Amino acid sequence: MLEELSIRNYALIDSLSISFDEGLTILTGETGAGKSIIVGALSFLLGAKAETAVIRSGADEASVSAVISVDRNNRDALDWLAARDIEAEDGSVTVRRNIKSSGRGSVWMQNASLSRPELAEFMSFMFDLHGQHAHQSLLQKDSHRRCLDRFAGLEEEAFAFNRVFTELAEKRKELENSLVSERDRAARTELLAFSIDEIDKARLKSGESRDLEAESARLAAFEKLSAGVESAAAALFDSEQSVLSLARKARAGIDAAAAFDAELSPIQRRLDSLYYEAEDMSGELRSYRDSLSFDPARAEEVEERLALIRRLKKKYADKDAGAEEAIFAYRAKAAAEIASLSDSEENRERQRAAIVALEKDIARRAAALTARRKAAAERLAGRISGILGSLGMPGAVFWVNVRQKGTDPGRQANIVCGPWGADDVEFLIAANKGENARELRLVASGGELSRVMLAIKTALAAAEDVAADRTETLIFDEIDTGIGGEAAIAVGKYLQRIGGIKQIFCVTHLAVIACRARNHLRVEKRDSGGRTLTSVSRLSQSERRDEIARMLSGDKGETALAHACELLDKYGAGR
């Protein structure tokens, strides 16, 4: 759900921030006031392509941001966020998109940078925008299958099918990889065995290269290291003025003085600590100095060992893990592959048996999905056609076409399956009586397409015992194009019904639709400082009455006000 929207320097908008509620929100205003700008800014935020022309004159960039809450039942959106390690704070995410005058732009969600296609993908799980500037999931055929499955309550079955389909694809790939010629298999086995032998002969230890590099650094800097140790030894214990010698003298003196004045006891104790600490350090430094030596043979041995490890890593490891760990990983993988190649024929028989079993399972699941989809398709098409008739499209006929992908004699049960079954699902419509069925993208007007979407959403909302559609926010622009009378009343009724379970935004010029709003926003254009600006205000109940009166007759006369009150009393919500 859209909670907040902020727009800066977009078209005629200087700076605008709006908070939104649940239910049906209506945007009204005079022609040219900027309602389409609000819809355009939303479309920009949903991932639509944008030109620098949207940047307000005199500004360097335009930006649109929003706070969006994600419903816990919106699995598509939640899975998308989880796959990218994006965390919703208190169930909400903040999305920001801008475009600069140079044409460059950026997209951020929380603190993660996104590409525009990624933004559009996520927003498609949250919003449907229909109208002249449409960001329309309805036109994407992939969404038709999801829509039908949700209506029919088949989502879990479809996901289960997808898991089995993925497993079958992996098994077929494994079998294909195992069906290499004997010569190739023998050559591969010999190569892998050589690699394992070379690694084993090296007798590597975990962390060895790290220790060797540290030792190499010490040997390379032996002269400086030795000089530093000798200097430290002289200062600490190897001279009459060393720290240990002076601490000893100071301790003897303070011991004698403390015998006469107890106030010196704290200093006495601290000098004791200093002396014993210096003595301990002296012992450790003596041991280190005695062990310090330069062995040219050892230096050469260290460098040769490091060169061997680096060569093995370059040869067998292609990741940034520790040298030994990456080499060990390659050895384990090579050993597993040798075992697989050695057991090739027996393994291939097991693979073939597993594939046959999975193909039978796939065929059974696909047939069950197809049968239920076809049954649900008839119900959904009939329901949508009926709703379209009451939305001012009396001659419209809607089809949900469930077509098998084809047949393949080389596959079990002669059916071809994709990741979600054996069916291609597509929505088709004849918008007027006597027309042939056409793809939705060929529907002539934005108003007709918006009404088709409204009919689909209404049909899905009425589906029993299933959350058929998880899109949380619907945006309709131009839904009232070319309608009036009973059709307009029906459109308002359906919008209000869907607004009971979803967040709806609708731009309208019709009072019989506007009066059903739970939230009513008025878009206005005004002059300020020699510039034209667009603003948005939330209307009180009395302001709603005045706005609806204006929509009815263009003024606020008594007759128009009375009619507006009648409409609000009859159809209004959220009073």
C-alpha positions in Angstrom: 0.0 0.0 0.0 1.2 3.5 -0.8 1.5 5.4 2.5 3.3 8.6 1.4 4.3 10.2 -1.9 6.8 13.0 -2.3 7.4 14.8 -5.6 10.0 17.4 -6.3 10.6 19.4 -9.5 8.4 17.1 -11.6 6.6 19.0 -14.5 4.6 21.7 -12.8 5.1 20.4 -9.3 7.7 22.3 -7.2 7.5 20.3 -4.0 4.6 18.1 -2.9 4.1 15.6 -0.2 0.9 13.5 0.3 -0.1 10.9 2.8 -2.6 8.2 1.7 -5.1 6.0 3.5 -6.7 2.6 2.6 -9.7 2.3 0.4 -10.8 4.3 -2.6 -9.0 7.6 -3.1 -10.4 9.9 -5.8 -8.5 12.7 -7.6 -10.5 15.4 -9.2 -9.8 18.9 -10.6 -10.3 21.2 -13.5 -9.1 20.0 -16.9 -5.4 20.9 -17.1 -5.0 21.2 -13.3 -2.3 18.5 -13.3 -4.1 15.2 -12.5 -2.2 13.5 -15.2 1.1 14.9 -13.7 0.3 13.0 -10.5 -0.3 9.8 -12.5 2.8 10.4 -14.5 4.9 10.8 -11.3 3.4 7.6 -10.0 4.2 5.9 -13.3 7.8 7.2 -13.0 8.1 5.7 -9.6 6.7 2.4 -10.8 9.6 2.1 -13.3 8.3 3.6 -16.5 10.9 5.1 -18.9 11.3 8.8 -18.4 12.7 11.8 -20.4 14.4 14.9 -19.1 11.4 16.8 -20.2 9.6 15.9 -17.0 12.2 18.0 -15.0 10.6 21.3 -13.9 11.9 24.3 -15.8 14.9 25.8 -13.9 15.7 22.6 -11.9 18.6 20.2 -12.4 16.7 17.1 -11.5 13.3 15.6 -10.7 12.7 13.1 -8.0 9.8 11.0 -6.7 9.9 9.0 -3.5 7.4 6.9 -1.6 6.9 4.9 1.6 5.3 1.6 0.6 4.0 -1.0 3.1 4.2 -4.6 2.0 1.4 -7.0 3.1 2.7 -10.1 4.8 0.6 -12.2 2.3 2.3 -10.7 -0.7 4.7 -13.6 -1.2 6.0 -12.4 -4.6 7.1 -9.0 -3.1 8.5 -10.5 0.1 10.5 -13.2 -1.8 11.8 -10.5 -4.1 13.0 -8.4 -1.2 14.5 -11.4 0.6 16.5 -12.4 -2.6 18.2 -9.0 -2.5 18.7 -8.8 1.3 16.4 -5.8 1.5 14.7 -5.6 4.8 11.3 -3.9 5.3 11.3 -1.7 8.4 8.0 -2.1 10.3 6.7 -3.7 7.1 7.5 -0.7 4.9 10.2 0.2 2.3 11.2 3.6 1.1 11.7 3.9 -2.6 13.4 6.9 -4.3 13.9 7.6 -8.0 15.4 10.7 -9.7 16.4 11.8 -13.2 19.0 14.6 -13.8 19.1 17.0 -16.7 22.0 15.1 -18.1 19.7 12.1 -18.6 21.2 10.0 -15.9 19.1 8.7 -13.1 19.2 6.5 -10.0 16.9 4.3 -8.0 17.2 3.4 -4.3 15.2 1.1 -2.1 16.1 1.5 1.6 19.9 1.8 1.1 20.1 -0.5 -1.8 20.8 0.7 -5.4 18.5 -0.8 -8.0 18.2 -0.8 -11.8 15.1 0.6 -13.4 14.0 -3.0 -14.6 14.5 -4.2 -11.0 12.3 -1.3 -9.7 9.6 -2.1 -12.3 9.7 -5.8 -11.3 9.1 -5.1 -7.7 6.5 -2.5 -8.3 4.5 -4.9 -10.5 3.9 -7.0 -7.4 2.5 -4.0 -5.6 0.8 -1.8 -8.1 -1.4 -1.9 -11.2 -1.6 1.3 -13.1 -4.1 1.6 -16.0 -4.7 4.5 -18.3 -3.0 6.6 -20.8 0.4 6.4 -19.1 -0.1 2.8 -18.1 2.3 0.5 -16.3 0.1 -2.4 -17.1 0.8 -5.9 -15.7 -2.5 -6.8 -17.4 -0.7 -6.6 -20.8 2.0 -9.1 -19.8 1.0 -12.6 -20.7 3.0 -14.1 -17.9 0.6 -12.4 -15.4 -2.5 -14.1 -17.0 -1.4 -17.6 -15.9 -0.7 -16.3 -12.3 -4.1 -14.5 -12.3 -6.0 -17.6 -13.3 -4.1 -19.8 -10.8 -4.9 -17.4 -8.0 -8.6 -17.3 -9.0 -8.7 -21.1 -9.1 -6.7 -21.6 -5.9 -4.0 -23.4 -7.8 -0.9 -21.4 -6.6 0.4 -24.1 -4.3 -0.1 -26.8 -7.0 1.7 -24.6 -9.5 4.6 -24.0 -7.2 4.8 -27.8 -6.4 4.8 -28.5 -10.2 7.6 -25.9 -10.6 9.7 -27.7 -8.0 9.3 -31.1 -9.7 9.9 -29.5 -13.1 13.2 -28.0 -11.9 14.3 -31.3 -10.4 13.5 -33.0 -13.7 15.6 -30.5 -15.6 18.5 -31.0 -13.3 18.3 -34.8 -13.6 18.2 -34.6 -17.4 21.3 -32.3 -17.3 23.1 -34.7 -15.1 22.3 -37.6 -17.4 23.4 -35.6 -20.4 26.7 -34.8 -18.8 27.3 -38.5 -18.0 26.7 -39.6 -21.6 30.1 -38.7 -22.8 32.1 -41.2 -24.8 34.4 -43.8 -23.1 37.5 -42.0 -24.5 36.4 -38.7 -23.2 35.5 -40.2 -19.8 38.9 -41.9 -19.5 40.7 -38.7 -20.5 38.7 -36.8 -17.9 39.3 -39.3 -15.2 43.1 -39.3 -16.0 43.2 -35.5 -15.8 41.3 -35.4 -12.5 43.5 -38.1 -11.0 46.6 -36.2 -12.0 45.2 -33.1 -10.3 44.4 -34.9 -7.1 47.9 -36.5 -7.1 49.6 -33.2 -7.6 47.6 -31.6 -4.8 48.2 -34.6 -2.4 52.0 -34.5 -3.0 52.0 -30.9 -2.0 50.8 -31.9 1.5 49.2 -28.6 2.1 48.0 -27.4 5.5 45.1 -25.0 6.1 46.4 -21.5 6.7 49.9 -22.5 5.5 50.3 -19.8 2.9 49.4 -17.1 5.5 52.0 -18.3 7.9 54.7 -18.6 5.2 54.0 -15.1 4.0 54.5 -13.8 7.5 57.8 -15.7 7.8 58.9 -14.5 4.4 58.3 -10.9 5.5 60.4 -11.5 8.7 63.3 -13.1 6.8 63.3 -10.3 4.2 63.5 -7.7 6.9 66.0 -9.6 9.1 68.6 -6.8 9.4 66.0 -4.2 10.4 64.3 -6.6 12.7 67.6 -7.6 14.4 68.6 -3.9 14.7 65.3 -3.1 16.3 65.5 -5.9 18.8 69.0 -5.0 19.8 68.0 -1.4 20.3 65.0 -2.5 22.4 67.2 -4.9 24.4 69.7 -2.1 25.2 67.0 0.2 26.4 65.2 -2.4 28.4 68.0 -4.5 30.1 71.4 -4.4 28.4 72.9 -1.1 29.8 73.4 0.6 33.1 70.8 3.1 32.2 68.3 0.5 31.0 64.7 0.5 32.1 65.2 -2.6 34.2 68.3 -1.2 35.9 66.7 2.1 36.7 63.5 0.4 37.9 65.6 -1.7 40.3 67.3 1.4 41.7 64.1 3.3 42.0 62.5 0.3 43.8 65.3 0.0 46.3 65.1 3.7 47.1 61.3 3.8 47.5 61.4 0.6 49.6 63.8 2.4 52.0 61.7 5.6 52.1 58.4 3.7 52.5 59.7 2.3 55.8 59.3 5.8 57.3 56.2 7.1 55.5 53.2 4.9 54.7 51.9 7.4 52.2 54.6 6.1 49.8 53.0 2.6 49.8 50.9 3.2 46.6 54.0 4.4 44.7 55.9 1.4 46.1 53.3 -1.0 44.8 53.3 0.6 41.4 57.1 0.5 41.2 57.0 -3.2 42.1 54.5 -3.7 39.2 56.7 -1.7 36.8 59.8 -3.7 37.9 58.2 -7.1 37.5 56.6 -6.1 34.1 60.1 -4.9 32.9 61.6 -8.1 34.1 59.0 -10.3 32.3 59.5 -8.3 29.1 63.2 -8.6 29.4 63.0 -12.4 29.7 60.7 -12.6 26.6 62.9 -10.3 24.6 66.0 -12.3 25.5 64.3 -15.5 24.3 63.2 -13.9 21.1 66.7 -12.4 20.5 68.4 -15.8 21.1 66.0 -17.5 18.7 66.5 -14.8 16.0 68.7 -15.9 13.2 68.9 -15.6 9.4 69.0 -18.9 7.5 69.4 -18.4 3.7 68.4 -22.0 3.1 65.2 -21.5 5.0 64.4 -18.2 3.1 64.8 -20.1 -0.2 62.6 -23.0 1.1 59.9 -20.5 2.2 59.8 -18.8 -1.2 59.7 -22.1 -3.1 56.8 -23.3 -0.9 54.9 -20.1 -1.5 55.5 -20.3 -5.2 54.1 -23.9 -5.2 51.0 -22.9 -3.4 50.4 -19.9 -5.7 50.8 -22.1 -8.7 48.4 -24.7 -7.4 45.8 -22.0 -6.6 46.2 -20.4 -10.0 45.8 -23.8 -11.6 42.9 -25.2 -9.5 41.1 -22.4 -7.7 39.1 -19.6 -9.3 37.6 -18.0 -6.2 38.8 -15.5 -3.6 38.8 -18.0 -0.7 42.1 -18.8 1.1 44.6 -20.5 -1.1 44.5 -23.9 0.7 40.7 -23.9 1.2 40.1 -23.2 -2.5 42.5 -26.0 -3.6 41.0 -28.4 -1.1 37.5 -27.6 -2.5 38.8 -28.4 -6.1 40.2 -31.7 -4.9 37.0 -32.7 -3.3 35.0 -31.8 -6.4 37.5 -33.7 -8.6 37.2 -36.8 -6.4 33.4 -36.7 -6.5 33.5 -36.4 -10.3 35.9 -39.4 -10.6 33.5 -41.4 -8.4 30.6 -40.4 -10.6 32.6 -41.3 -13.8 33.7 -44.6 -12.3 30.2 -45.6 -11.5 28.9 -44.1 -14.8 26.8 -46.9 -16.3 25.1 -48.0 -13.1 24.6 -44.3 -12.2 23.1 -43.7 -15.6 20.5 -46.4 -15.1 19.6 -44.9 -11.8 19.3 -41.5 -13.4 17.1 -42.8 -16.2 14.8 -44.5 -13.7 14.6 -41.3 -11.7 13.8 -39.3 -14.9 11.0 -41.7 -15.9 9.4 -41.4 -12.5 9.6 -37.6 -12.6 8.2 -37.5 -16.1 5.2 -39.6 -15.0 4.8 -37.3 -12.0 5.1 -34.2 -14.2 2.5 -35.6 -16.7 0.1 -36.3 -13.8 0.5 -32.9 -12.3 0.3 -31.1 -15.6 -3.0 -32.9 -16.5 -4.5 -32.0 -13.2 -3.5 -28.4 -13.5 -4.8 -28.2 -17.1 -8.2 -29.7 -16.1 -8.7 -27.3 -13.2 -7.4 -24.3 -15.2 -9.9 -25.0 -18.0 -12.8 -25.3 -15.5 -11.7 -22.1 -13.7 -11.2 -20.3 -17.0 -14.8 -20.7 -18.0 -16.0 -19.4 -14.6 -13.6 -16.4 -14.7 -14.4 -15.5 -18.3 -18.1 -15.6 -17.6 -17.9 -13.5 -14.5 -15.7 -10.9 -16.2 -18.0 -10.7 -19.2 -20.9 -10.1 -17.0 -19.2 -7.3 -15.1 -18.0 -5.6 -18.3 -21.6 -5.4 -19.4 -22.5 -3.4 -16.4 -19.5 -1.2 -16.8 -20.6 0.3 -20.1 -19.3 -2.4 -22.4 -22.5 -4.4 -23.0 -21.3 -6.1 -26.2 -17.9 -7.2 -24.7 -17.0 -10.8 -24.5 -14.0 -12.0 -22.4 -12.1 -15.2 -22.9 -9.5 -16.9 -20.8 -7.7 -19.1 -23.3 -6.0 -22.2 -21.9 -4.0 -23.8 -24.7 -1.7 -26.7 -24.4 1.9 -26.0 -25.4 2.0 -28.9 -27.9 3.1 -32.5 -28.1 6.5 -34.2 -28.2 6.8 -37.9 -29.1 10.0 -38.1 -27.1 8.5 -37.1 -23.8 6.3 -39.0 -21.4 2.6 -38.8 -22.2 3.5 -36.8 -25.3 3.0 -33.4 -23.6 5.3 -30.4 -23.6 5.6 -28.7 -20.3 7.1 -25.4 -19.2 8.1 -24.4 -15.6 4.4 -23.9 -14.7 2.6 -26.7 -16.5 1.6 -27.7 -20.0 -0.6 -24.6 -20.6 -0.3 -21.2 -22.2 -2.8 -18.9 -20.6 -3.9 -15.7 -22.3 -6.7 -13.2 -21.8 -8.6 -12.2 -25.0 -11.5 -9.8 -25.5 -14.0 -8.7 -28.1 -14.7 -5.2 -26.8 -17.8 -4.8 -29.1 -20.5 -7.1 -30.4 -19.5 -8.8 -33.6 -15.7 -8.3 -33.2 -13.2 -11.2 -33.1 -11.3 -12.0 -30.0 -8.1 -9.9 -29.7 -5.2 -9.6 -27.3 -5.7 -7.1 -24.5 -2.9 -4.9 -25.8 -5.0 -4.3 -28.9 -7.9 -2.8 -27.0 -8.4 0.6 -28.4 -8.8 3.0 -25.5 -7.3 3.5 -22.1 -10.8 3.8 -20.6 -11.8 0.4 -22.0 -8.6 -1.2 -20.7 -9.1 0.3 -17.3 -12.7 -1.1 -17.1 -11.4 -4.5 -18.2 -8.9 -4.3 -15.3 -11.7 -3.2 -12.9 -13.8 -6.2 -14.0 -10.9 -8.6 -13.5 -10.1 -7.3 -10.1 -13.8 -7.4 -9.1 -14.0 -11.0 -10.3 -10.9 -12.0 -8.4 -12.1 -10.2 -5.2 -15.3 -12.2 -5.4 -13.4 -15.5 -5.6 -14.4 -17.7 -2.7 -11.9 -19.1 -0.1 -8.8 -17.7 -1.9 -6.9 -14.5 -1.9 -7.0 -14.5 -5.6 -5.2 -11.3 -6.3 -2.4 -9.9 -4.1 -1.7 -6.6 -6.0 -2.2 -4.2 -3.1 -2.8 -0.9 -5.0 -4.7 -0.2 -8.2 -4.5 3.1 -10.1 -7.1 4.0 -12.7 -6.8 6.9 -15.1 -9.4 7.6 -17.8 -11.6 4.8 -16.5 -14.7 7.1 -17.1 -13.8 7.8 -20.7 -16.9 7.6 -22.9 -19.3 6.4 -20.2 -22.2 8.0 -18.3 -25.5 7.2 -16.8 -26.0 3.7 -15.5 -22.5 2.6 -16.7 -20.9 5.4 -14.6 -22.9 4.4 -11.6 -21.8 0.8 -12.0 -18.1 1.8 -12.4 -18.4 3.8 -9.1 -20.1 0.8 -7.4 -17.3 -1.6 -8.4 -14.6 0.8 -7.5 -16.1 1.2 -4.1 -16.4 -2.5 -3.7 -12.8 -3.2 -4.6 -11.8 -0.3 -2.3 -13.1 -2.3 0.6 -10.2 -4.7 0.2 -7.6 -2.8 -1.7 -6.1 0.7 -2.0 -7.5 2.3 -5.1 -6.5 5.6 -6.8 -8.8 6.9 -9.5 -8.7 10.1 -11.6 -12.2 10.9 -12.7 -14.4 13.7 -14.1 -17.7 12.1 -13.1 -19.5 13.2 -9.9 -21.2 9.8 -9.6 -17.8 8.2 -9.2 -16.2 10.9 -7.1 -19.0 10.8 -4.5 -18.0 7.2 -3.6 -14.5 8.1 -2.4 -13.3 7.3 1.0 -10.6 9.9 0.5 -11.1 12.8 -1.9 -8.1 14.8 -3.2 -8.4 17.9 -5.4 -5.7 18.8 -7.8 -5.3 22.6 -8.5 -3.1 24.8 -10.7 -2.1 28.2 -9.4 0.3 31.0 -10.2 3.0 31.9 -7.7 5.9 34.3 -8.2 5.4 34.3 -11.9 5.4 30.5 -12.1 2.6 27.9 -12.6 2.4 25.3 -9.8 0.3 22.2 -9.2 -0.9 21.4 -5.7 -3.0 18.7 -4.1 -5.3 19.1 -1.0 -7.4 16.7 0.9 -11.1 17.7 1.0 -13.3 18.0 4.0 -16.9 16.8 3.8 -18.2 20.4 3.0 -15.4 20.8 0.4 -16.3 17.5 -1.2 -19.8 18.8 -1.6 -18.6 21.9 -3.3 -16.2 20.0 -5.6 -18.9 17.5 -6.6 -21.3 20.4 -7.3 -18.6 21.9 -9.5 -18.2 18.6 -11.4 -22.0 18.4 -11.9 -22.6 21.9 -13.3 -19.4 23.9 -13.3 -20.6 26.2 -10.4 -21.8 25.9 -6.8 -25.4 26.9 -7.3 -28.1 25.7 -5.0 -29.4 23.1 -7.4 -25.9 21.7 -7.9 -25.2 21.7 -4.2 -28.4 19.9 -3.5 -27.7 17.3 -6.1 -24.2 16.9 -4.7 -25.6 16.3 -1.2 -28.0 13.8 -2.6 -25.2 11.8 -4.3 -23.0 11.9 -1.1 -25.9 10.7 1.0 -26.8 7.9 -1.5 -23.3 6.7 -2.5 -20.8 8.3 -0.2 -18.3 6.6 2.0 -15.9 7.6 4.7 -18.1 10.5 5.9 
